Amino acid sequence: MATETDLYELLEVERSADDKTLKSSYRRLAMKFHPDKNPGCADSEAKFKAISAAYACLSDPQKRAAYDQYGHAAFQQGGGGPGGFGAGGGADFGDLGDIFETIFGGAFGGGRQPARRGADLRYDMEVTLEEAFHGKKAEIAVEVAQSCTPCSGTGATPGTSARRCNLCGGHGKVRAQQGFFMVERTCPTCQGRGEVIESPCRNCRGEGRVDAEQKLEVQIPAGVDTGTRIRLAGKGEAGPFGAPPGDLYIFLHIKRHRVFEREGTTLLTRCPISITTAALGGQIEIPGLDGARHAIDIPAGIQSGKQLRKRGAGMPVLQGRGSGDLVVEIQVETPTKLSARQRELLREFQASETGDESPQSKGFFDRLKDVWTDLTE
């Protein structure tokens, strides 16, 4: 029985050689034994193949680690298959994907492709601000690929089953020699499944799934906002040939409200009040989304843009405790329709003004006078 040549000896390096040393030695030897430089020399061609295969293994950290641990056994599959490097210098460089599949359980490729999980689906749902406040149950209908009932998702006619693919032998991949290397690709006959359905199910035409309407009940929790995503596990598309289904993701969009705006858990509304209420103070009531009427005290002399806050009257915290605040932004409204008596009263008030009643106005016009004085001096 022929002895096997050590890969490090083939490349003429020590076992502790670094990547740079390996590459340098390989280039030197490849140039020396290249068939173009040694036309017609079978020994040189065999040597070139051997050092090329040796470098392909040792230049890969994972393959080198496997060789260092297992030696040439790392290049043999089930005791047969491609051999190592013979004493005569010849090399049969087999498919390294098979080597590492044998050692590490398929972590480095090779073998049948796993069943492809079904696709995830997206469903957009609009809810009102009131529904977002209280939460709700909703029923939706989604057109989705579901597992075929007659064949139980196998794709084969009931009573029959798939057979092993003859082309790839059930591995899901086929190999072809290209130059000095073995190339592996997905089997074109079974598309990587390793099996072929000879008698497809008539209901799903061999796909193992059919499109059908699916009705689902969705629980919308209180406090949701635009962009909130709800995941329904296993309610997406069924996978082909009995593979697991994907998930259904429901994306929520809150409809615009005619009174309230929302900023996180804060509810904001703009409330116009009369100039008399603004000047004298008073109280207003704001109906909340919780159904209660919230009393808001208006301090005397309030200005437009002032915000008054009612704690805990805003949106509930999603999947948490408590609620945000209700914020009322005051807008002082100037009257546009006055009776003769009202105009008379306002003129009397205007005649009695000293300027101290409106300090902001007085201060502004005082500053304007100072600017005018500076410009005319």
Secondary structure, 3 states (H helix, E strand, C coil): CCCECCHHHHCCCCCCCCHHHHHHHHHHHHHHHCCCCCCCCHHHHHHHHHHHHHHHHHCCHHHHHHHHHHHHHHHCECCECCCCEECCCCECCCCHHHHHHHHHCCCCCCCCCCCCCCCCEEEEEEECHHHHHHCEEEEEEEEEEEECCCCCCCCECCCCCCEECCCCCCCCEEEEEECCEEEEEECCCCCCCCEECCCECCCCCCCCEEEEEEEEEEEECCCCCCCCEEEECCCCCCCHHHCCCCCEEEEEEECCCCCCEEECCEEEEEEEEEHHHHHHCEEEEEECCCCCEEEEEECCCCCCCCEEEECCCCCECCCCCCECCEEEEEEEECCCCCCHHHHHHHHHHHHHCCCCCCHHHHHHHHHHHHHHHHHHC
